[in-house]
Amino acid sequence: MSRELNFIACESSFTASDIVIVGYPYDGTSSYRPGSRFAPSAIREASDGLETYSPYLDLNLEDKKICDEGDMILPFGEKMEVMNIISTRTEELLNAKKKILSLGGEHLITYPIMRQYIKFYPDLIVVHFDAHADLREDYLGEKLSHATVMRRVYEELGDKKIYQFGIRSGTREEFIFGKNRNHFHPFTLENVKDVIWEIPDHTPIYVTIDLDVLDPSVFPGTGTPEPGGVSFLELLKGIHSLRGKNIVGADVVELSPDYDPSRVSSIVAAKIVRNMLLLL
């Protein structure tokens, strides 16, 4: 485990914590612009410029018991070993009865996390914010990729267990698959609240946020920028629509901080992480 700066106010001991932050600095299948492996440390550093209090939610990180474990040490170039490490650590944290917020890294980290969550929560629902459908059967012959991650998650969960919002890029086959097999709401986040509140309150929900759901004018620091995205406030409103639901875990992925020399993208990511922590 590699530890540098904690996320702001997340300094509880592991034993005392209800929520654990863990970073997975991995971008081994990035298909356009690599660099998301630098995101966890950039998010922690940017968090130092934030307030612990969210006026949007009237909640404060200082009132929560959160442990920031730092980043897992991952072997370079060993994808299956990386998947095993992520899966094992997720299982350990779930066995310890922790809620987990995972920091990517690329979106593929969600798959080994999901495989463990589904064991603990057989009736799990996944809420997915993204620019890309990530529903390809394979990408250039590779079945484990950031471009296939939600297809692999679908294979674990089955029909109508994934709610996808903000999707604006993918193959024709992905859009057909999403519309037929998932709750598929492309292009905007306008109806998140109406859709999510159809889910019974007791149902466990896992939230995966690919930050490229944001428009590149708001968030240029990502590996696969996709014009036509949502604003920061639209994403925040979408996330806040989950308040009161049984959120059992989340991940925030695909910040590539070095593509935004201003570091504004890192600050945006940190604020999304802060508010996601407050909802857990």
One Martini backbone bead per residue (centre of mass of N, CA, C, O) as a GRO file, in nm:
protein
  280
    1MET     BB    1   0.095   0.037   0.024
    2SER     BB    2   0.040   0.372  -0.080
    3ARG     BB    3   0.130   0.679   0.099
    4GLU     BB    4   0.032   1.012   0.124
    5LEU     BB    5  -0.215   1.200   0.080
    6ASN     BB    6  -0.500   1.275   0.210
    7PHE     BB    7  -0.808   1.309   0.205
    8ILE     BB    8  -0.997   1.532   0.318
    9ALA     BB    9  -1.081   1.431   0.647
   10CYS     BB   10  -0.954   1.120   0.597
   11GLU     BB   11  -0.839   1.005   0.930
   12SER     BB   12  -0.935   0.749   1.008
   13SER     BB   13  -0.934   0.459   1.121
   14PHE     BB   14  -1.003   0.156   1.016
   15THR     BB   15  -1.173   0.059   1.258
   16ALA     BB   16  -1.357   0.331   1.277
   17SER     BB   17  -1.455   0.302   0.998
   18ASP     BB   18  -1.708   0.311   0.732
   19ILE     BB   19  -1.508   0.432   0.520
   20VAL     BB   20  -1.310   0.352   0.220
   21ILE     BB   21  -1.021   0.459   0.061
   22VAL     BB   22  -0.904   0.352  -0.271
   23GLY     BB   23  -0.629   0.321  -0.490
   24TYR     BB   24  -0.601   0.264  -0.867
   25PRO     BB   25  -0.308   0.299  -1.059
   26TYR     BB   26  -0.462   0.230  -1.364
   27ASP     BB   27  -0.380   0.217  -1.752
   28GLY     BB   28  -0.340  -0.055  -1.944
   29THR     BB   29  -0.606   0.005  -2.168
   30SER     BB   30  -0.556   0.260  -2.291
   31SER     BB   31  -0.655   0.394  -2.623
   32TYR     BB   32  -0.534   0.700  -2.614
   33ARG     BB   33  -0.481   0.860  -2.315
   34PRO     BB   34  -0.271   0.824  -2.088
   35GLY     BB   35  -0.275   0.885  -1.700
   36SER     BB   36  -0.479   0.775  -1.469
   37ARG     BB   37  -0.260   0.678  -1.257
   38PHE     BB   38  -0.241   0.990  -1.139
   39ALA     BB   39  -0.518   1.055  -0.994
   40PRO     BB   40  -0.528   0.992  -0.688
   41SER     BB   41  -0.310   1.203  -0.606
   42ALA     BB   42  -0.448   1.451  -0.740
   43ILE     BB   43  -0.708   1.443  -0.573
   44ARG     BB   44  -0.584   1.477  -0.296
   45GLU     BB   45  -0.440   1.743  -0.349
   46ALA     BB   46  -0.699   1.905  -0.436
   47SER     BB   47  -0.863   1.870  -0.166
   48ASP     BB   48  -0.700   2.089   0.000
   49GLY     BB   49  -0.891   2.328  -0.147
   50LEU     BB   50  -1.129   2.230   0.018
   51GLU     BB   51  -1.412   2.191   0.173
   52THR     BB   52  -1.584   1.980   0.395
   53TYR     BB   53  -1.833   2.140   0.314
   54SER     BB   54  -2.168   2.097   0.176
   55PRO     BB   55  -2.416   2.310   0.067
   56TYR     BB   56  -2.587   2.113  -0.106
   57LEU     BB   57  -2.617   1.894   0.157
   58ASP     BB   58  -2.548   1.969   0.451
   59LEU     BB   59  -2.248   1.838   0.474
   60ASN     BB   60  -1.969   1.675   0.659
   61LEU     BB   61  -1.673   1.508   0.670
   62GLU     BB   62  -1.620   1.547   0.985
   63ASP     BB   63  -1.885   1.352   1.048
   64LYS     BB   64  -1.710   1.125   0.937
   65LYS     BB   65  -1.580   0.780   0.893
   66ILE     BB   66  -1.269   0.804   0.720
   67CYS     BB   67  -1.047   0.599   0.529
   68ASP     BB   68  -0.726   0.649   0.384
   69GLU     BB   69  -0.520   0.403   0.231
   70GLY     BB   70  -0.449   0.467  -0.047
   71ASP     BB   71  -0.241   0.288  -0.266
   72MET     BB   72  -0.206   0.038  -0.464
   73ILE     BB   73   0.032  -0.190  -0.559
   74LEU     BB   74   0.103  -0.224  -0.908
   75PRO     BB   75   0.181  -0.417  -1.171
   76PHE     BB   76   0.338  -0.363  -1.450
   77GLY     BB   77   0.167  -0.526  -1.720
   78GLU     BB   78  -0.037  -0.704  -1.511
   79LYS     BB   79  -0.356  -0.742  -1.547
   80MET     BB   80  -0.447  -0.997  -1.386
   81GLU     BB   81  -0.308  -0.915  -1.125
   82VAL     BB   82  -0.458  -0.653  -1.085
   83MET     BB   83  -0.740  -0.779  -1.068
   84ASN     BB   84  -0.675  -0.952  -0.818
   85ILE     BB   85  -0.603  -0.725  -0.622
   86ILE     BB   86  -0.873  -0.575  -0.635
   87SER     BB   87  -1.053  -0.810  -0.553
   88THR     BB   88  -0.922  -0.878  -0.279
   89ARG     BB   89  -0.955  -0.599  -0.143
   90THR     BB   90  -1.259  -0.583  -0.167
   91GLU     BB   91  -1.324  -0.834  -0.001
   92GLU     BB   92  -1.190  -0.740   0.262
   93LEU     BB   93  -1.368  -0.484   0.301
   94LEU     BB   94  -1.642  -0.629   0.304
   95ASN     BB   95  -1.577  -0.817   0.543
   96ALA     BB   96  -1.534  -0.540   0.723
   97LYS     BB   97  -1.787  -0.356   0.665
   98LYS     BB   98  -1.729  -0.163   0.419
   99LYS     BB   99  -1.732   0.118   0.253
  100ILE     BB  100  -1.647   0.205  -0.094
  101LEU     BB  101  -1.399   0.428  -0.244
  102SER     BB  102  -1.280   0.431  -0.568
  103LEU     BB  103  -0.971   0.520  -0.736
  104GLY     BB  104  -0.890   0.615  -1.034
  105GLY     BB  105  -0.813   0.535  -1.305
  106GLU     BB  106  -0.953   0.317  -1.493
  107HIS     BB  107  -1.258   0.152  -1.567
  108LEU     BB  108  -1.169  -0.150  -1.523
  109ILE     BB  109  -1.175  -0.155  -1.206
  110THR     BB  110  -1.483  -0.221  -1.176
  111TYR     BB  111  -1.497  -0.526  -1.230
  112PRO     BB  112  -1.358  -0.656  -0.974
  113ILE     BB  113  -1.540  -0.509  -0.780
  114MET     BB  114  -1.816  -0.622  -0.876
  115ARG     BB  115  -1.767  -0.926  -0.823
  116GLN     BB  116  -1.778  -0.881  -0.513
  117TYR     BB  117  -2.044  -0.726  -0.470
  118ILE     BB  118  -2.233  -0.950  -0.581
  119LYS     BB  119  -2.177  -1.150  -0.350
  120PHE     BB  120  -2.293  -0.949  -0.121
  121TYR     BB  121  -2.513  -0.829  -0.354
  122PRO     BB  122  -2.740  -0.991  -0.543
  123ASP     BB  123  -2.937  -0.711  -0.580
  124LEU     BB  124  -2.770  -0.531  -0.746
  125ILE     BB  125  -2.723  -0.190  -0.846
  126VAL     BB  126  -2.616   0.006  -1.132
  127VAL     BB  127  -2.475   0.333  -1.159
  128HIS     BB  128  -2.399   0.506  -1.477
  129PHE     BB  129  -2.155   0.750  -1.556
  130ASP     BB  130  -2.112   0.852  -1.908
  131ALA     BB  131  -1.999   0.883  -2.242
  132HIS     BB  132  -1.965   0.569  -2.249
  133ALA     BB  133  -2.090   0.251  -2.277
  134ASP     BB  134  -1.897  -0.006  -2.245
  135LEU     BB  135  -2.039  -0.264  -2.448
  136ARG     BB  136  -1.831  -0.426  -2.565
  137GLU     BB  137  -1.719  -0.735  -2.633
  138ASP     BB  138  -1.465  -0.602  -2.779
  139TYR     BB  139  -1.119  -0.465  -2.807
  140LEU     BB  140  -0.916  -0.569  -3.028
  141GLY     BB  141  -0.980  -0.867  -2.886
  142GLU     BB  142  -1.039  -0.743  -2.600
  143LYS     BB  143  -1.232  -0.816  -2.307
  144LEU     BB  144  -1.032  -0.644  -2.116
  145SER     BB  145  -1.162  -0.315  -2.093
  146HIS     BB  146  -1.265   0.008  -2.083
  147ALA     BB  147  -1.468  -0.066  -2.340
  148THR     BB  148  -1.600  -0.344  -2.169
  149VAL     BB  149  -1.689  -0.322  -1.866
  150MET     BB  150  -2.013  -0.323  -1.881
  151ARG     BB  151  -2.036  -0.597  -2.015
  152ARG     BB  152  -1.911  -0.757  -1.784
  153VAL     BB  153  -2.112  -0.663  -1.570
  154TYR     BB  154  -2.365  -0.767  -1.710
  155GLU     BB  155  -2.281  -1.073  -1.697
  156GLU     BB  156  -2.318  -1.070  -1.380
  157LEU     BB  157  -2.621  -0.940  -1.354
  158GLY     BB  158  -2.802  -0.867  -1.598
  159ASP     BB  159  -3.100  -0.763  -1.663
  160LYS     BB  160  -3.185  -0.446  -1.552
  161LYS     BB  161  -2.916  -0.351  -1.348
  162ILE     BB  162  -2.843  -0.107  -1.540
  163TYR     BB  163  -2.782   0.249  -1.513
  164GLN     BB  164  -2.759   0.477  -1.788
  165PHE     BB  165  -2.580   0.798  -1.815
  166GLY     BB  166  -2.472   1.026  -2.075
  167ILE     BB  167  -2.457   0.879  -2.330
  168ARG     BB  168  -2.256   0.963  -2.657
  169SER     BB  169  -2.084   0.689  -2.708
  170GLY     BB  170  -2.070   0.441  -2.974
  171THR     BB  171  -2.191   0.182  -3.104
  172ARG     BB  172  -2.466   0.056  -3.241
  173GLU     BB  173  -2.460  -0.206  -3.073
  174GLU     BB  174  -2.447  -0.070  -2.795
  175PHE     BB  175  -2.715   0.085  -2.810
  176ILE     BB  176  -2.893  -0.162  -2.848
  177PHE     BB  177  -2.807  -0.313  -2.597
  178GLY     BB  178  -2.879  -0.096  -2.386
  179LYS     BB  179  -3.186  -0.071  -2.461
  180ASN     BB  180  -3.249  -0.389  -2.414
  181ARG     BB  181  -3.078  -0.452  -2.119
  182ASN     BB  182  -3.099  -0.166  -2.005
  183HIS     BB  183  -3.105   0.144  -1.846
  184PHE     BB  184  -3.124   0.382  -2.109
  185HIS     BB  185  -2.980   0.732  -2.083
  186PRO     BB  186  -2.897   0.940  -2.306
  187PHE     BB  187  -2.697   1.260  -2.303
  188THR     BB  188  -2.843   1.292  -2.017
  189LEU     BB  189  -2.958   1.386  -1.658
  190GLU     BB  190  -3.266   1.473  -1.626
  191ASN     BB  191  -3.397   1.167  -1.517
  192VAL     BB  192  -3.267   1.043  -1.266
  193LYS     BB  193  -3.469   1.071  -1.032
  194ASP     BB  194  -3.714   0.929  -1.160
  195VAL     BB  195  -3.569   0.657  -1.205
  196ILE     BB  196  -3.437   0.593  -0.922
  197TRP     BB  197  -3.717   0.613  -0.753
  198GLU     BB  198  -3.804   0.315  -0.851
  199ILE     BB  199  -3.611   0.216  -0.649
  200PRO     BB  200  -3.589   0.057  -0.381
  201ASP     BB  201  -3.455   0.158  -0.081
  202HIS     BB  202  -3.307  -0.130  -0.007
  203THR     BB  203  -3.148  -0.130  -0.255
  204PRO     BB  204  -2.845  -0.187  -0.370
  205ILE     BB  205  -2.599   0.067  -0.465
  206TYR     BB  206  -2.379   0.129  -0.738
  207VAL     BB  207  -2.134   0.383  -0.825
  208THR     BB  208  -2.021   0.489  -1.156
  209ILE     BB  209  -1.770   0.745  -1.242
  210ASP     BB  210  -1.715   0.887  -1.545
  211LEU     BB  211  -1.574   1.198  -1.602
  212ASP     BB  212  -1.643   1.211  -1.923
  213VAL     BB  213  -1.938   1.311  -1.889
  214LEU     BB  214  -1.806   1.560  -1.908
  215ASP     BB  215  -1.729   1.830  -2.052
  216PRO     BB  216  -1.428   1.942  -2.183
  217SER     BB  217  -1.473   2.241  -2.084
  218VAL     BB  218  -1.470   2.125  -1.778
  219PHE     BB  219  -1.300   1.831  -1.860
  220PRO     BB  220  -0.992   1.780  -2.008
  221GLY     BB  221  -0.870   1.558  -1.792
  222THR     BB  222  -0.876   1.307  -2.024
  223GLY     BB  223  -0.842   1.030  -2.237
  224THR     BB  224  -1.168   1.056  -2.360
  225PRO     BB  225  -1.284   1.305  -2.501
  226GLU     BB  226  -1.643   1.423  -2.520
  227PRO     BB  227  -1.842   1.599  -2.678
  228GLY     BB  228  -2.156   1.691  -2.518
  229GLY     BB  229  -2.166   1.734  -2.223
  230VAL     BB  230  -2.191   1.794  -1.900
  231SER     BB  231  -2.212   1.967  -1.629
  232PHE     BB  232  -2.128   1.995  -1.310
  233LEU     BB  233  -2.418   2.049  -1.199
  234GLU     BB  234  -2.550   1.809  -1.340
  235LEU     BB  235  -2.386   1.591  -1.200
  236LEU     BB  236  -2.449   1.670  -0.912
  237LYS     BB  237  -2.755   1.632  -0.937
  238GLY     BB  238  -2.744   1.334  -1.012
  239ILE     BB  239  -2.608   1.237  -0.753
  240HIS     BB  240  -2.816   1.371  -0.549
  241SER     BB  241  -3.058   1.183  -0.639
  242LEU     BB  242  -2.943   0.944  -0.435
  243ARG     BB  243  -3.053   1.048  -0.193
  244GLY     BB  244  -3.160   0.787   0.036
  245LYS     BB  245  -3.015   0.564  -0.071
  246ASN     BB  246  -2.849   0.237  -0.093
  247ILE     BB  247  -2.528   0.310  -0.077
  248VAL     BB  248  -2.235   0.080  -0.098
  249GLY     BB  249  -2.075   0.216  -0.348
  250ALA     BB  250  -1.779   0.355  -0.531
  251ASP     BB  251  -1.654   0.521  -0.833
  252VAL     BB  252  -1.371   0.720  -0.967
  253VAL     BB  253  -1.287   0.790  -1.310
  254GLU     BB  254  -1.062   0.922  -1.571
  255LEU     BB  255  -0.845   1.089  -1.467
  256SER     BB  256  -0.595   1.303  -1.649
  257PRO     BB  257  -0.407   1.550  -1.522
  258ASP     BB  258  -0.185   1.625  -1.755
  259TYR     BB  259  -0.415   1.752  -1.963
  260ASP     BB  260  -0.438   1.979  -1.715
  261PRO     BB  261  -0.240   2.234  -1.618
  262SER     BB  262  -0.450   2.386  -1.423
  263ARG     BB  263  -0.608   2.155  -1.236
  264VAL     BB  264  -0.920   2.166  -1.255
  265SER     BB  265  -0.994   1.867  -1.296
  266SER     BB  266  -0.900   1.779  -1.013
  267ILE     BB  267  -1.102   1.954  -0.858
  268VAL     BB  268  -1.354   1.834  -0.975
  269ALA     BB  269  -1.300   1.546  -0.880
  270ALA     BB  270  -1.283   1.610  -0.574
  271LYS     BB  271  -1.575   1.715  -0.548
  272ILE     BB  272  -1.713   1.456  -0.631
  273VAL     BB  273  -1.592   1.284  -0.410
  274ARG     BB  274  -1.697   1.436  -0.170
  275ASN     BB  275  -2.005   1.398  -0.238
  276MET     BB  276  -1.998   1.090  -0.246
  277LEU     BB  277  -1.913   1.044   0.046
  278LEU     BB  278  -2.170   1.188   0.170
  279LEU     BB  279  -2.368   0.956   0.043
  280LEU     BB  280  -2.259   0.685   0.191
   0.00000   0.00000   0.00000
